[in-house]
Amino acid sequence: MLIARVVGTTVSTIKDEKLAGRKLLIVRQTDEHGEPFGKPFVAVDTVDAGVGDLVLTAAGSSARQTNITRDTPVDAVIMAMIDSLEVGGELVYRKE
């Protein structure tokens, strides 16, 4: 699992039929303090996340293990929204 922040949305009108009706969000991996790094990537949203949310993602074959993405051609999925994040006994993030 990777921590990431939702940074945008994308729309695709022509896609595999198994992705019909699925929201595609642009996310960028962050460190444990919410600092972004790496390139943004697209993930299928399974939890109704939105821009600005801190989320947990899975990639590769793990992305196809949720009920929504099983047997679907996806490489990344948002599977959880982070409510709070504590590192070394310090609260570094709390969803408002």
A tleap script that builds the chain and sets N, CA, C and O, in Angstrom:
source leaprc.protein.ff14SB
mol = sequence {
  NMET LEU ILE ALA ARG VAL VAL GLY THR THR
  VAL SER THR ILE LYS ASP GLU LYS LEU ALA
  GLY ARG LYS LEU LEU ILE VAL ARG GLN THR
  ASP GLU HIE GLY GLU PRO PHE GLY LYS PRO
  PHE VAL ALA VAL ASP THR VAL ASP ALA GLY
  VAL GLY ASP LEU VAL LEU THR ALA ALA GLY
  SER SER ALA ARG GLN THR ASN ILE THR ARG
  ASP THR PRO VAL ASP ALA VAL ILE MET ALA
  MET ILE ASP SER LEU GLU VAL GLY GLY GLU
  LEU VAL TYR ARG LYS CGLU
}
set mol.1.N position { 0.841 -1.180 0.000 }
set mol.1.CA position { 0.000 0.000 0.000 }
set mol.1.C position { 0.882 1.238 0.000 }
set mol.1.O position { 1.950 1.275 0.612 }
set mol.2.N position { 0.401 2.241 -0.702 }
set mol.2.CA position { 1.113 3.507 -0.779 }
set mol.2.C position { 0.202 4.628 -0.313 }
set mol.2.O position { -1.005 4.595 -0.553 }
set mol.3.N position { 0.778 5.623 0.356 }
set mol.3.CA position { 0.040 6.822 0.722 }
set mol.3.C position { 0.111 7.768 -0.465 }
set mol.3.O position { 1.181 7.966 -1.043 }
set mol.4.N position { -1.028 8.354 -0.832 }
set mol.4.CA position { -1.060 9.279 -1.963 }
set mol.4.C position { -2.113 10.352 -1.708 }
set mol.4.O position { -3.019 10.172 -0.894 }
set mol.5.N position { -1.977 11.469 -2.417 }
set mol.5.CA position { -2.975 12.537 -2.357 }
set mol.5.C position { -3.658 12.629 -3.711 }
set mol.5.O position { -2.998 12.574 -4.749 }
set mol.6.N position { -4.973 12.769 -3.704 }
set mol.6.CA position { -5.716 12.950 -4.945 }
set mol.6.C position { -5.457 14.373 -5.428 }
set mol.6.O position { -5.726 15.343 -4.719 }
set mol.7.N position { -4.927 14.480 -6.655 }
set mol.7.CA position { -4.561 15.795 -7.193 }
set mol.7.C position { -5.410 16.205 -8.385 }
set mol.7.O position { -5.296 17.338 -8.853 }
set mol.8.N position { -6.257 15.314 -8.887 }
set mol.8.CA position { -7.091 15.678 -10.028 }
set mol.8.C position { -7.994 14.546 -10.459 }
set mol.8.O position { -8.020 13.474 -9.855 }
set mol.9.N position { -8.732 14.812 -11.516 }
set mol.9.CA position { -9.649 13.825 -12.076 }
set mol.9.C position { -9.344 13.645 -13.555 }
set mol.9.O position { -8.669 14.473 -14.166 }
set mol.10.N position { -9.839 12.575 -14.113 }
set mol.10.CA position { -9.705 12.355 -15.547 }
set mol.10.C position { -10.995 11.729 -16.060 }
set mol.10.O position { -11.683 11.013 -15.333 }
set mol.11.N position { -11.311 12.006 -17.310 }
set mol.11.CA position { -12.509 11.465 -17.935 }
set mol.11.C position { -12.095 10.686 -19.171 }
set mol.11.O position { -11.280 11.152 -19.968 }
set mol.12.N position { -12.657 9.504 -19.323 }
set mol.12.CA position { -12.402 8.674 -20.487 }
set mol.12.C position { -13.734 8.126 -20.970 }
set mol.12.O position { -14.349 7.294 -20.304 }
set mol.13.N position { -14.173 8.589 -22.120 }
set mol.13.CA position { -15.468 8.131 -22.624 }
set mol.13.C position { -15.365 6.795 -23.346 }
set mol.13.O position { -16.350 6.064 -23.446 }
set mol.14.N position { -14.185 6.477 -23.845 }
set mol.14.CA position { -13.983 5.196 -24.524 }
set mol.14.C position { -12.987 4.393 -23.693 }
set mol.14.O position { -11.820 4.766 -23.572 }
set mol.15.N position { -13.465 3.280 -23.119 }
set mol.15.CA position { -12.613 2.458 -22.259 }
set mol.15.C position { -13.157 1.043 -22.209 }
set mol.15.O position { -14.252 0.774 -22.703 }
set mol.16.N position { -12.406 0.154 -21.622 }
set mol.16.CA position { -12.844 -1.223 -21.454 }
set mol.16.C position { -14.196 -1.235 -20.747 }
set mol.16.O position { -14.413 -0.462 -19.814 }
set mol.17.N position { -15.096 -2.098 -21.179 }
set mol.17.CA position { -16.452 -2.139 -20.620 }
set mol.17.C position { -16.472 -2.414 -19.125 }
set mol.17.O position { -17.411 -2.004 -18.442 }
set mol.18.N position { -15.459 -3.099 -18.597 }
set mol.18.CA position { -15.411 -3.381 -17.169 }
set mol.18.C position { -15.117 -2.130 -16.348 }
set mol.18.O position { -15.298 -2.130 -15.131 }
set mol.19.N position { -14.665 -1.062 -17.010 }
set mol.19.CA position { -14.395 0.197 -16.317 }
set mol.19.C position { -15.546 1.188 -16.436 }
set mol.19.O position { -15.476 2.287 -15.888 }
set mol.20.N position { -16.594 0.812 -17.141 }
set mol.20.CA position { -17.739 1.708 -17.321 }
set mol.20.C position { -18.315 2.094 -15.962 }
set mol.20.O position { -18.535 1.236 -15.107 }
set mol.21.N position { -18.557 3.382 -15.769 }
set mol.21.CA position { -19.130 3.879 -14.534 }
set mol.21.C position { -18.148 4.044 -13.395 }
set mol.21.O position { -18.546 4.434 -12.297 }
set mol.22.N position { -16.889 3.761 -13.619 }
set mol.22.CA position { -15.871 3.882 -12.572 }
set mol.22.C position { -15.202 5.252 -12.641 }
set mol.22.O position { -14.859 5.733 -13.721 }
set mol.23.N position { -15.022 5.876 -11.469 }
set mol.23.CA position { -14.359 7.173 -11.390 }
set mol.23.C position { -12.849 6.956 -11.422 }
set mol.23.O position { -12.313 6.117 -10.698 }
set mol.24.N position { -12.173 7.727 -12.274 }
set mol.24.CA position { -10.721 7.659 -12.403 }
set mol.24.C position { -10.129 8.942 -11.829 }
set mol.24.O position { -10.464 10.039 -12.275 }
set mol.25.N position { -9.253 8.805 -10.845 }
set mol.25.CA position { -8.643 9.958 -10.203 }
set mol.25.C position { -7.136 9.968 -10.409 }
set mol.25.O position { -6.501 8.920 -10.530 }
set mol.26.N position { -6.584 11.158 -10.447 }
set mol.26.CA position { -5.134 11.320 -10.556 }
set mol.26.C position { -4.586 11.481 -9.148 }
set mol.26.O position { -5.018 12.360 -8.402 }
set mol.27.N position { -3.640 10.634 -8.791 }
set mol.27.CA position { -3.038 10.670 -7.457 }
set mol.27.C position { -1.529 10.807 -7.575 }
set mol.27.O position { -0.931 10.471 -8.597 }
set mol.28.N position { -0.930 11.308 -6.506 }
set mol.28.CA position { 0.528 11.427 -6.464 }
set mol.28.C position { 0.986 10.907 -5.110 }
set mol.28.O position { 0.472 11.320 -4.071 }
set mol.29.N position { 1.940 10.016 -5.129 }
set mol.29.CA position { 2.441 9.408 -3.902 }
set mol.29.C position { 3.016 10.482 -2.987 }
set mol.29.O position { 3.604 11.459 -3.451 }
set mol.30.N position { 2.838 10.286 -1.664 }
set mol.30.CA position { 3.412 11.195 -0.677 }
set mol.30.C position { 4.216 10.393 0.335 }
set mol.30.O position { 4.077 9.174 0.445 }
set mol.31.N position { 5.069 11.113 1.078 }
set mol.31.CA position { 5.741 10.456 2.197 }
set mol.31.C position { 4.791 10.466 3.395 }
set mol.31.O position { 3.640 10.884 3.277 }
set mol.32.N position { 5.277 10.005 4.541 }
set mol.32.CA position { 4.406 9.891 5.711 }
set mol.32.C position { 3.991 11.242 6.294 }
set mol.32.O position { 3.133 11.301 7.175 }
set mol.33.N position { 4.593 12.315 5.809 }
set mol.33.CA position { 4.226 13.664 6.260 }
set mol.33.C position { 3.394 14.404 5.216 }
set mol.33.O position { 3.103 15.590 5.372 }
set mol.34.N position { 3.016 13.704 4.158 }
set mol.34.CA position { 2.172 14.309 3.126 }
set mol.34.C position { 2.920 15.066 2.057 }
set mol.34.O position { 2.296 15.736 1.233 }
set mol.35.N position { 4.246 14.982 2.042 }
set mol.35.CA position { 5.045 15.668 1.015 }
set mol.35.C position { 5.055 14.831 -0.263 }
set mol.35.O position { 5.453 13.666 -0.236 }
set mol.36.N position { 4.621 15.414 -1.383 }
set mol.36.CA position { 4.533 14.649 -2.631 }
set mol.36.C position { 5.894 14.351 -3.246 }
set mol.36.O position { 6.852 15.105 -3.079 }
set mol.37.N position { 5.951 13.241 -3.954 }
set mol.37.CA position { 7.136 12.907 -4.748 }
set mol.37.C position { 6.699 11.967 -5.860 }
set mol.37.O position { 5.612 11.393 -5.815 }
set mol.38.N position { 7.551 11.823 -6.843 }
set mol.38.CA position { 7.231 10.927 -7.953 }
set mol.38.C position { 6.223 11.527 -8.906 }
set mol.38.O position { 5.742 12.644 -8.714 }
set mol.39.N position { 5.915 10.767 -9.930 }
set mol.39.CA position { 4.995 11.206 -10.968 }
set mol.39.C position { 3.555 10.867 -10.596 }
set mol.39.O position { 3.308 9.840 -9.963 }
set mol.40.N position { 2.608 11.710 -10.977 }
set mol.40.CA position { 1.198 11.382 -10.760 }
set mol.40.C position { 0.799 10.148 -11.578 }
set mol.40.O position { 1.393 9.859 -12.617 }
set mol.41.N position { -0.206 9.436 -11.095 }
set mol.41.CA position { -0.722 8.287 -11.834 }
set mol.41.C position { -2.230 8.217 -11.649 }
set mol.41.O position { -2.780 8.834 -10.737 }
set mol.42.N position { -2.887 7.472 -12.510 }
set mol.42.CA position { -4.342 7.335 -12.467 }
set mol.42.C position { -4.702 6.075 -11.688 }
set mol.42.O position { -4.092 5.020 -11.862 }
set mol.43.N position { -5.713 6.213 -10.819 }
set mol.43.CA position { -6.187 5.072 -10.030 }
set mol.43.C position { -7.709 5.025 -10.076 }
set mol.43.O position { -8.372 6.062 -10.102 }
set mol.44.N position { -8.252 3.816 -10.087 }
set mol.44.CA position { -9.697 3.629 -10.016 }
set mol.44.C position { -10.126 3.889 -8.571 }
set mol.44.O position { -9.548 3.333 -7.637 }
set mol.45.N position { -11.137 4.732 -8.395 }
set mol.45.CA position { -11.628 5.089 -7.070 }
set mol.45.C position { -12.710 4.112 -6.630 }
set mol.45.O position { -13.714 3.947 -7.323 }
set mol.46.N position { -12.515 3.464 -5.486 }
set mol.46.CA position { -13.527 2.537 -4.961 }
set mol.46.C position { -14.180 3.067 -3.688 }
set mol.46.O position { -15.047 2.405 -3.117 }
set mol.47.N position { -13.767 4.271 -3.233 }
set mol.47.CA position { -14.233 4.763 -1.930 }
set mol.47.C position { -14.822 6.170 -1.998 }
set mol.47.O position { -15.032 6.795 -0.959 }
set mol.48.N position { -15.088 6.673 -3.188 }
set mol.48.CA position { -15.655 8.009 -3.381 }
set mol.48.C position { -14.751 9.103 -2.832 }
set mol.48.O position { -15.210 10.018 -2.148 }
set mol.49.N position { -13.459 8.999 -3.138 }
set mol.49.CA position { -12.485 10.021 -2.737 }
set mol.49.C position { -12.642 11.246 -3.630 }
set mol.49.O position { -13.311 11.198 -4.662 }
set mol.50.N position { -12.016 12.341 -3.217 }
set mol.50.CA position { -12.062 13.561 -3.999 }
set mol.50.C position { -10.732 14.277 -3.971 }
set mol.50.O position { -9.826 13.900 -3.227 }
set mol.51.N position { -10.617 15.311 -4.784 }
set mol.51.CA position { -9.378 16.086 -4.861 }
set mol.51.C position { -9.025 16.604 -3.468 }
set mol.51.O position { -9.870 17.159 -2.765 }
set mol.52.N position { -7.770 16.415 -3.084 }
set mol.52.CA position { -7.273 16.857 -1.784 }
set mol.52.C position { -7.232 15.764 -0.737 }
set mol.52.O position { -6.518 15.895 0.257 }
set mol.53.N position { -7.982 14.683 -0.934 }
set mol.53.CA position { -8.005 13.598 0.042 }
set mol.53.C position { -6.673 12.861 0.076 }
set mol.53.O position { -6.024 12.673 -0.952 }
set mol.54.N position { -6.279 12.447 1.273 }
set mol.54.CA position { -5.137 11.567 1.451 }
set mol.54.C position { -5.685 10.149 1.464 }
set mol.54.O position { -6.607 9.848 2.222 }
set mol.55.N position { -5.127 9.274 0.630 }
set mol.55.CA position { -5.697 7.946 0.421 }
set mol.55.C position { -4.624 6.866 0.474 }
set mol.55.O position { -3.426 7.150 0.435 }
set mol.56.N position { -5.080 5.631 0.563 }
set mol.56.CA position { -4.196 4.473 0.410 }
set mol.56.C position { -4.466 3.858 -0.947 }
set mol.56.O position { -5.621 3.689 -1.340 }
set mol.57.N position { -3.407 3.526 -1.663 }
set mol.57.CA position { -3.543 2.919 -2.978 }
set mol.57.C position { -2.826 1.578 -3.010 }
set mol.57.O position { -1.935 1.307 -2.205 }
set mol.58.N position { -3.229 0.761 -3.945 }
set mol.58.CA position { -2.529 -0.490 -4.234 }
set mol.58.C position { -2.253 -0.506 -5.726 }
set mol.58.O position { -3.016 0.055 -6.512 }
set mol.59.N position { -1.163 -1.149 -6.112 }
set mol.59.CA position { -0.782 -1.175 -7.521 }
set mol.59.C position { -0.477 -2.603 -7.962 }
set mol.59.O position { -0.302 -3.509 -7.148 }
set mol.60.N position { -0.422 -2.764 -9.264 }
set mol.60.CA position { -0.123 -4.074 -9.836 }
set mol.60.C position { -1.247 -5.056 -9.600 }
set mol.60.O position { -2.417 -4.674 -9.591 }
set mol.61.N position { -0.906 -6.314 -9.410 }
set mol.61.CA position { -1.942 -7.334 -9.238 }
set mol.61.C position { -2.781 -7.092 -7.988 }
set mol.61.O position { -3.940 -7.506 -7.941 }
set mol.62.N position { -2.230 -6.442 -6.991 }
set mol.62.CA position { -3.004 -6.120 -5.777 }
set mol.62.C position { -4.160 -5.186 -6.078 }
set mol.62.O position { -5.169 -5.208 -5.373 }
set mol.63.N position { -4.033 -4.367 -7.109 }
set mol.63.CA position { -5.100 -3.434 -7.482 }
set mol.63.C position { -6.334 -4.165 -7.994 }
set mol.63.O position { -7.419 -3.587 -8.039 }
set mol.64.N position { -6.185 -5.397 -8.372 }
set mol.64.CA position { -7.308 -6.166 -8.903 }
set mol.64.C position { -7.920 -7.095 -7.853 }
set mol.64.O position { -8.588 -8.069 -8.201 }
set mol.65.N position { -7.695 -6.800 -6.575 }
set mol.65.CA position { -8.191 -7.669 -5.509 }
set mol.65.C position { -9.410 -7.120 -4.785 }
set mol.65.O position { -9.952 -7.805 -3.919 }
set mol.66.N position { -9.868 -5.896 -5.110 }
set mol.66.CA position { -11.081 -5.385 -4.467 }
set mol.66.C position { -12.305 -5.966 -5.163 }
set mol.66.O position { -12.198 -6.475 -6.279 }
set mol.67.N position { -13.455 -5.896 -4.524 }
set mol.67.CA position { -14.688 -6.397 -5.145 }
set mol.67.C position { -14.999 -5.642 -6.434 }
set mol.67.O position { -15.513 -6.227 -7.387 }
set mol.68.N position { -14.693 -4.358 -6.468 }
set mol.68.CA position { -14.998 -3.530 -7.635 }
set mol.68.C position { -14.024 -3.758 -8.783 }
set mol.68.O position { -14.418 -3.671 -9.946 }
set mol.69.N position { -12.771 -4.045 -8.486 }
set mol.69.CA position { -11.753 -4.147 -9.548 }
set mol.69.C position { -11.366 -5.571 -9.911 }
set mol.69.O position { -10.511 -5.771 -10.775 }
set mol.70.N position { -11.965 -6.553 -9.283 }
set mol.70.CA position { -11.626 -7.957 -9.573 }
set mol.70.C position { -11.821 -8.250 -11.058 }
set mol.70.O position { -12.858 -7.911 -11.628 }
set mol.71.N position { -10.846 -8.867 -11.675 }
set mol.71.CA position { -10.882 -9.238 -13.101 }
set mol.71.C position { -11.083 -8.028 -14.017 }
set mol.71.O position { -11.736 -8.128 -15.056 }
set mol.72.N position { -10.523 -6.904 -13.628 }
set mol.72.CA position { -10.634 -5.663 -14.395 }
set mol.72.C position { -9.231 -5.207 -14.776 }
set mol.72.O position { -8.297 -5.391 -13.995 }
set mol.73.N position { -9.060 -4.620 -15.953 }
set mol.73.CA position { -7.724 -4.222 -16.396 }
set mol.73.C position { -7.260 -2.921 -15.728 }
set mol.73.O position { -7.209 -1.870 -16.367 }
set mol.74.N position { -6.925 -3.007 -14.439 }
set mol.74.CA position { -6.433 -1.837 -13.709 }
set mol.74.C position { -5.061 -2.122 -13.130 }
set mol.74.O position { -4.711 -3.266 -12.840 }
set mol.75.N position { -4.290 -1.054 -12.969 }
set mol.75.CA position { -2.957 -1.180 -12.393 }
set mol.75.C position { -2.849 -0.428 -11.073 }
set mol.75.O position { -1.877 -0.607 -10.339 }
set mol.76.N position { -3.843 0.419 -10.758 }
set mol.76.CA position { -3.822 1.155 -9.497 }
set mol.76.C position { -5.253 1.376 -9.025 }
set mol.76.O position { -6.157 1.613 -9.826 }
set mol.77.N position { -5.443 1.293 -7.702 }
set mol.77.CA position { -6.771 1.463 -7.120 }
set mol.77.C position { -6.648 2.265 -5.830 }
set mol.77.O position { -5.688 2.119 -5.074 }
set mol.78.N position { -7.644 3.114 -5.598 }
set mol.78.CA position { -7.777 3.784 -4.298 }
set mol.78.C position { -8.713 2.908 -3.489 }
set mol.78.O position { -9.871 2.716 -3.860 }
set mol.79.N position { -8.206 2.369 -2.369 }
set mol.79.CA position { -9.004 1.416 -1.606 }
set mol.79.C position { -9.361 1.902 -0.216 }
set mol.79.O position { -10.122 1.246 0.495 }
set mol.80.N position { -8.810 3.069 0.187 }
set mol.80.CA position { -9.126 3.602 1.518 }
set mol.80.C position { -8.829 5.092 1.549 }
set mol.80.O position { -7.918 5.577 0.879 }
set mol.81.N position { -9.627 5.814 2.350 }
set mol.81.CA position { -9.341 7.220 2.636 }
set mol.81.C position { -8.748 7.287 4.038 }
set mol.81.O position { -9.238 6.633 4.958 }
set mol.82.N position { -7.706 8.067 4.194 }
set mol.82.CA position { -7.035 8.177 5.484 }
set mol.82.C position { -7.744 9.230 6.331 }
set mol.82.O position { -7.909 10.372 5.903 }
set mol.83.N position { -8.162 8.840 7.536 }
set mol.83.CA position { -8.786 9.781 8.473 }
set mol.83.C position { -7.728 10.489 9.312 }
set mol.83.O position { -7.817 11.692 9.557 }
set mol.84.N position { -6.725 9.728 9.750 }
set mol.84.CA position { -5.626 10.325 10.511 }
set mol.84.C position { -4.379 9.488 10.295 }
set mol.84.O position { -4.440 8.307 9.953 }
set mol.85.N position { -3.247 10.141 10.505 }
set mol.85.CA position { -1.960 9.483 10.297 }
set mol.85.C position { -1.043 9.891 11.432 }
set mol.85.O position { -0.791 11.077 11.641 }
set mol.86.N position { -0.540 8.902 12.169 }
set mol.86.CA position { 0.361 9.143 13.282 }
set mol.86.C position { 1.699 8.494 12.966 }
set mol.86.O position { 1.756 7.322 12.595 }
set mol.87.N position { 2.776 9.261 13.114 }
set mol.87.CA position { 4.116 8.761 12.836 }
set mol.87.C position { 4.997 9.047 14.047 }
set mol.87.O position { 5.139 10.198 14.460 }
set mol.88.N position { 5.582 8.005 14.611 }
set mol.88.CA position { 6.469 8.172 15.765 }
set mol.88.C position { 5.785 8.845 16.943 }
set mol.88.O position { 6.415 9.619 17.663 }
set mol.89.N position { 4.502 8.560 17.149 }
set mol.89.CA position { 3.762 9.144 18.248 }
set mol.89.C position { 3.245 10.550 17.996 }
set mol.89.O position { 2.598 11.136 18.864 }
set mol.90.N position { 3.523 11.103 16.809 }
set mol.90.CA position { 3.076 12.455 16.458 }
set mol.90.C position { 1.983 12.377 15.405 }
set mol.90.O position { 2.133 11.706 14.384 }
set mol.91.N position { 0.889 13.069 15.664 }
set mol.91.CA position { -0.188 13.142 14.698 }
set mol.91.C position { 0.241 14.083 13.571 }
set mol.91.O position { 0.411 15.282 13.794 }
set mol.92.N position { 0.418 13.538 12.353 }
set mol.92.CA position { 0.901 14.354 11.237 }
set mol.92.C position { -0.205 14.706 10.254 }
set mol.92.O position { -0.023 15.574 9.400 }
set mol.93.N position { -1.366 14.031 10.367 }
set mol.93.CA position { -2.488 14.344 9.475 }
set mol.93.C position { -3.789 13.943 10.141 }
set mol.93.O position { -3.892 12.869 10.732 }
set mol.94.N position { -4.788 14.820 10.040 }
set mol.94.CA position { -6.149 14.496 10.451 }
set mol.94.C position { -7.080 15.112 9.433 }
set mol.94.O position { -6.993 16.304 9.140 }
set mol.95.N position { -7.977 14.295 8.890 }
set mol.95.CA position { -8.929 14.787 7.906 }
set mol.95.C position { -9.877 15.765 8.582 }
set mol.95.O position { -10.399 15.500 9.665 }
set mol.96.N position { -10.087 16.876 7.936 }
set mol.96.CA position { -10.964 17.905 8.512 }
set mol.96.C position { -12.403 17.640 8.209 }
set mol.96.O position { -13.272 18.409 8.620 }
savepdb mol mol.pdb
quit
